[in-house]
Amino acid sequence: GALDGSSVPARVQTVIASRLDRLDPANRGLLQAAAVIGMEFDRPTLTAVAGVDETEVADRLAELEAGELVRSAGPDRFAFRHRITQEVAYDTQLRDPRRLRHAAVAAALEAQPEPERRASVVADHHERAGADADAARWYATGAASAARTDPVASLRQWQKVRRLTDGSDPEAVNGALIGRAEPLTQGARVGKDAAEVD
């Protein structure tokens, strides 16, 4: 996703936003959907999020590539040419449509093989969509996967689980934490004090 609190100067944002406003509305919509996926994106996920057929997505991506807004990044993969363009395409969307797109990205990623390998990305899209319970479950999955190889990242994700489930109903907390003792050991491994581990 775009960087929160973008450091792009307002004048530059205005120039890019003006350029995006001049795009064909369907191309602009596709570019905004791509911006929600991230700096890099694949065609199948974009097709699922945009809700149009593969042929139209391919044609519109070719137009966006010719307009030097995106570039090929491998078979069926694309990337924004400039991070500023991705940020502006993300930030100029209304909140509710953008949340719906985040929900669609999360669903598309969950439908792919081995979604747990991208658990933190799935969780982030759920969180940005406002689905806190789903986000907490996926952050817990990501934290458990990272526990042995990256304890700092694991603890960071457990902290997100704690924040997202704080004050929520017990079922949501149990759904995220059931059978997982890693938060207790991760805190000690990365030097958290006893009160925070508690």
C-alpha positions in Angstrom: 0.0 0.0 0.0 0.9 3.6 0.0 3.0 5.0 2.7 0.9 6.5 5.5 1.6 10.2 5.9 3.3 10.6 2.5 6.3 12.9 2.3 5.7 13.7 -1.3 5.5 17.5 -1.7 2.0 18.8 -2.2 2.9 20.4 -5.6 4.2 17.1 -7.0 1.1 15.3 -5.7 -1.1 17.9 -7.5 0.7 17.4 -10.8 0.4 13.6 -10.6 -3.2 13.8 -9.5 -4.0 16.0 -12.4 -2.3 13.5 -14.8 -4.4 10.7 -13.3 -7.6 12.7 -13.6 -7.0 13.0 -17.3 -6.9 9.2 -17.7 -9.8 7.3 -19.2 -12.0 6.6 -16.1 -11.6 2.8 -16.5 -7.8 3.1 -16.7 -7.8 5.3 -13.7 -9.9 2.8 -11.8 -7.6 0.0 -12.7 -4.6 2.0 -11.6 -6.3 2.8 -8.3 -7.0 -0.9 -7.8 -3.4 -1.7 -8.5 -2.3 0.9 -6.0 -4.3 -0.8 -3.3 -2.5 -4.1 -4.1 0.9 -2.4 -3.7 3.9 -1.1 -5.5 4.2 -4.4 -7.4 1.2 -6.5 -8.4 0.2 -9.5 -10.5 -2.4 -9.6 -13.2 -4.6 -12.4 -11.7 -4.9 -10.5 -8.4 -5.6 -7.2 -10.2 -8.3 -8.9 -12.3 -10.0 -10.3 -9.2 -9.9 -6.9 -7.5 -10.9 -4.8 -10.5 -13.9 -7.1 -11.3 -13.3 -7.0 -15.0 -12.3 -9.8 -17.4 -8.7 -10.7 -18.2 -8.7 -9.4 -21.7 -9.8 -5.9 -20.6 -7.2 -5.9 -17.8 -4.5 -6.9 -20.3 -5.5 -4.2 -22.7 -5.7 -1.5 -20.0 -2.4 -2.5 -18.5 -0.8 -2.2 -22.0 -2.2 1.4 -22.2 -0.9 2.2 -18.7 2.5 0.8 -19.7 2.5 2.8 -22.9 1.7 5.9 -20.8 4.8 5.1 -18.6 2.7 4.7 -15.4 3.5 1.0 -14.9 6.1 -1.4 -16.2 6.5 -5.1 -16.7 8.2 -6.8 -13.7 8.1 -10.4 -15.0 5.6 -12.9 -16.3 2.1 -11.6 -15.4 3.7 -9.2 -12.9 3.8 -5.4 -13.1 5.1 -2.5 -11.0 4.4 1.2 -10.8 7.2 3.1 -12.5 7.4 5.6 -9.6 6.4 5.2 -6.0 4.9 8.7 -6.1 2.4 7.6 -8.7 1.3 4.6 -6.6 1.0 6.8 -3.5 -1.1 9.4 -5.3 -3.3 6.7 -7.0 -3.9 5.2 -3.5 -4.4 8.5 -1.6 -6.9 10.0 -4.1 -9.5 7.2 -3.6 -12.5 7.7 -1.4 -12.2 5.8 1.9 -15.1 3.4 1.4 -14.2 2.2 -2.2 -10.6 1.9 -1.1 -11.7 -0.3 1.9 -13.7 -2.5 -0.5 -10.7 -2.9 -2.7 -8.5 -3.9 0.3 -11.2 -6.5 1.2 -11.1 -7.8 -2.4 -7.2 -8.0 -2.3 -7.4 -10.0 0.9 -9.9 -12.4 -0.5 -7.9 -12.8 -3.7 -4.7 -13.6 -1.7 -6.6 -16.0 0.5 -7.8 -17.9 -2.6 -4.2 -18.4 -3.9 -2.1 -21.5 -3.0 -0.4 -21.3 0.4 -1.8 -18.0 1.5 -0.2 -18.4 4.9 3.1 -17.6 3.3 1.8 -14.1 2.8 -0.1 -14.0 6.1 1.1 -10.5 7.2 0.2 -9.1 3.8 -3.3 -10.7 3.9 -3.6 -9.3 7.5 -2.6 -5.8 6.4 -5.3 -5.8 3.7 -7.9 -7.0 6.2 -6.9 -4.3 8.6 -7.1 -1.6 6.0 -10.5 -2.9 5.0 -11.7 -2.5 8.6 -12.0 -6.3 9.3 -10.1 -6.3 12.6 -11.0 -9.9 13.6 -9.8 -11.3 10.3 -6.7 -9.2 10.4 -5.9 -10.4 13.9 -6.2 -14.1 12.8 -3.9 -13.6 9.9 -1.3 -11.6 11.9 -1.3 -14.5 14.4 -0.6 -16.9 11.5 2.2 -14.7 10.3 3.6 -14.3 13.8 3.7 -18.1 14.3 5.5 -18.6 11.0 8.1 -16.0 11.8 8.7 -17.1 15.4 11.8 -19.1 14.7 13.4 -17.2 11.9 12.6 -13.6 12.8 11.5 -13.1 16.4 11.4 -9.3 16.1 8.9 -9.5 13.2 7.0 -12.2 15.1 6.6 -10.0 18.2 5.6 -7.0 16.0 2.8 -9.1 14.6 1.7 -10.4 18.0 1.6 -6.7 19.1 -0.8 -6.1 16.2 -2.9 -9.0 17.3 -3.1 -7.6 20.8 -4.0 -4.1 19.5 -6.7 -5.4 17.2 -8.3 -7.7 19.7 -8.1 -5.3 22.7 -11.5 -4.8 24.1 -13.1 -7.1 21.5 -15.3 -10.1 22.2 -13.6 -13.2 23.7 -14.4 -15.2 20.6 -12.3 -12.9 18.4 -9.4 -13.0 20.8 -9.6 -16.8 21.0 -9.8 -17.1 17.3 -6.5 -15.3 16.9 -4.6 -16.7 19.8 -5.9 -20.3 20.3 -3.1 -22.8 20.7 -0.4 -20.2 20.3 2.2 -19.7 23.1 4.7 -17.9 21.0 3.9 -14.4 22.2 5.1 -15.4 25.7 8.4 -16.7 24.5 9.0 -14.0 21.8 8.8 -11.2 24.3 11.5 -12.7 26.4 13.7 -13.5 23.3 13.8 -9.9 22.1 14.2 -8.3 25.5 10.7 -7.1 26.4 10.1 -6.5 30.1 8.0 -8.8 32.2 5.1 -6.4 32.5 4.7 -6.3 28.7 5.0 -10.1 28.3 2.3 -10.4 31.0 
